[in-house]
């Protein structure tokens, strides 16, 4: 645990998650783990549980080494277990164990083996929070199921921009709305803006973060036959899912350069949606919740800057904000009291293409 993280740990209230479960959460998402550790106690449980369950279903959808029918069947089985408490979970445990042994990542393997316990945590939440978690997971798993059905043998792409918009809402925009609903339920008056406006900003924020994931992870997705760049947009640039996949695999710079107009347009759209996330965060009154809400936007702003620097060729690399920069960011925000001025300044600085360490 880094010093900034220690400084941000919440008071020792009765956490829903055990230390082992928190380590599991950290293993599957270091950045979102930080946000969850910052959350006020009433929010930490439902958001962490919802994330772990969504991360598990995402692992199923993404395991392309397995036949499509097997992934669809396990996704349906998981969704049924999420929606209705299981009186006899033995069959699900056996299916998860068989699936877990096929995972190369030890954190994902541990997540799948611990999933029955996560379902128990869901049932320990209040009825209202259970309904919210189940509702958001229904949207997320619908998006994941669409992924499994869309992407089969060989490179496949989404057809239209409308499909991409729908997908980013299903797997992430709804999460911004879910987060806002929980905040309004547990922390009345949590924001200076009306709740309806916070829902709108939260939806745009989540969709922007997912679009950023799509641009950042394009190379890895293409290698698995999944192209989230819509076919109609690629065709207008003289590209296809097949040619883009080949260019990413072989590092064909000239072919990747054909993607530049769409690549730049997406990054500009992401910047606008991350700015909505910053506005969302600045409206939050609790400094702890404000920082938890703002971190993804700040890390996202730096990631966009790195993607701008690298251009379309960046899709052949792993582009992330270095851990030392994240730690420095946390310290600076803490020292400045997570003020609105500090958040805005950091967002503007991280959005610049220069090294954020230089001030």
Secondary structure as GFF3:
##gff-version 3
##sequence-region A 1 359
A	DSSP	alpha_helix	3	8	.	.	.	ID=ss1
A	DSSP	alpha_helix	19	28	.	.	.	ID=ss2
A	DSSP	alpha_helix	30	38	.	.	.	ID=ss3
A	DSSP	alpha_helix	41	62	.	.	.	ID=ss4
A	DSSP	alpha_helix	68	83	.	.	.	ID=ss5
A	DSSP	alpha_helix	90	100	.	.	.	ID=ss6
A	DSSP	alpha_helix	106	124	.	.	.	ID=ss7
A	DSSP	alpha_helix	127	150	.	.	.	ID=ss8
A	DSSP	beta_strand	156	157	.	.	.	ID=ss9
A	DSSP	alpha_helix	161	168	.	.	.	ID=ss10
A	DSSP	pi_helix	169	173	.	.	.	ID=ss11
A	DSSP	alpha_helix	174	186	.	.	.	ID=ss12
A	DSSP	alpha_helix	195	216	.	.	.	ID=ss13
A	DSSP	alpha_helix	218	223	.	.	.	ID=ss14
A	DSSP	beta_strand	226	227	.	.	.	ID=ss15
A	DSSP	alpha_helix	231	236	.	.	.	ID=ss16
A	DSSP	alpha_helix	241	250	.	.	.	ID=ss17
A	DSSP	alpha_helix	253	257	.	.	.	ID=ss18
A	DSSP	alpha_helix	260	283	.	.	.	ID=ss19
A	DSSP	alpha_helix	287	310	.	.	.	ID=ss20
A	DSSP	three_ten_helix	311	316	.	.	.	ID=ss21
A	DSSP	alpha_helix	323	335	.	.	.	ID=ss22
A	DSSP	alpha_helix	340	351	.	.	.	ID=ss23
###
